[in-house]
Amino acid sequence: MYNDNNNGVFGRLKRTSSNRSLFKLSIKKSWNSSFQSVNNVPAVVTPPSPTQVAPLWKEQVDSNIKNGLNPSEIHRQEIMFEIIRTEKAFVEDVRYLIEYYVKSIHDSGIRLPPSLEETFTILPDIYLLHFNVSLQLLCIQAIMYPIVPSIAHILRDLATQFQMYESYLVHHKMAISEIANARKKNTKLGQLVKNLEAEIPPGPPGKILTLESLLSKPFQRLCKYPLLVMTLLRATSPDHKDHESLIDLHNQVDCALRELQERKSEYERSLESDDFPRKFGSFGRLNKFSPNGRNRTHSLPFSR
């Protein structure tokens, strides 16, 4: 039911420049219209549901099916089930971040600090990427339920798109500092953020929906992929047909994240250079720079 060519529904869901443009257009339209009621009163944006402790895969599957599987395959199915569930929860968090905070701040007309503006700009791309991935995961789960043969091909396509995180990784930490500074100085931005947070309905313990916490979600999710893939690999026996694919996937994820770290370090070194303004101008997206110094060693927050 799956192949490396991603034909059919999964192939059509792959990210292209066309659907990227359509998505950005839909985001812009939704910011302008979807939050208005018939009386031109802003509608309520529903917070994402709390990530509750979901029933295990084995607790939802017929006993006759489970009896035909060995314990290692049951464990493998549970890991894939958890990856699919948490990917969906991540998408819901980013959606809420865009619809509630980013839309409201943009509508206010407040001039944003540079790093916060850059971070907001890349969020729709990140949302689109993971929305498509989550949709593919949910589709294959629904089609093949209760036994999912593999999700390696979907995660492999995701890893090929990790370069879009370059701008986010460069700016998001400074963006969080800019928000904290706005709070401290009680600027218009700081006041608006505090007002938005005060209007969020009380949630369950552990569910934090502050702007800073939501802005950190993409970084946290990105850092989890090596662990998720390694956990799935360790639960897959060497004689399983998916074992080699998972080894390749883990290497691909690891290389992609190392490349991101290297390019981020390159950008930071450029900022520290005395002739940075002359060579590179104002803060731009990281993908304007060509990586070099590949043999240098840097600390890697993404390492397993």
Order of alpha helices (4+ residues) and beta strands (2+ residues): alpha-alpha-alpha-alpha-alpha-alpha-alpha-alpha-alpha-alpha-alpha-alpha-alpha
